[in-house]
């Protein structure tokens, strides 16, 4: 067994249909949905690691700040096959160990549990993870703050080779 490293690239760096993003407005939130797709089939003969990142900027004039959340709509999958989520939840992120699909968050207003490069699996539709927040008065001008979400997948050598995809939803809500 060897090890291979690949990378998922954000939409801005891709051409064709390797990453698809769209926006839609929702009541009190701006929801951004990003579909990540690794552009090559996974090889069957070795452990595979891939990483990517996305900068998430939240802007608001909500007097009491904002909360930005994230969730996946379904596990990273393809044709009936799936890659397990990373074991740790966002309530208790850990240093990366083992296999799975997960993320970490960095930035001034990133959720504090991710400090030191700790990772977690994504929340779900009914239980999204808070990745960033800012509380306190917003007075003179609107806030515009960015965090970086780094995605990571480590696939075991016995994983079936497919082009796996996942849809990740980011939602920012102003607090008044």
PEHUKA-V337105 format. One record per helix or strand of 2 or more residues. SS is the DSSP state (helix for helix, strand for strand). FROM is the first residue (numbers start at 1). TO is the last residue. Records with the same first field share a line. If there is no record, write none. Layout:
SS->FROM-TO  FROM-TO
This chain:
strand->3-7  19-26  29-37  47-60  65-72  76-78  81-83  100-106  119-120  123-124  129-135  143-155  165-174
helix->11-13  90-92  112-114
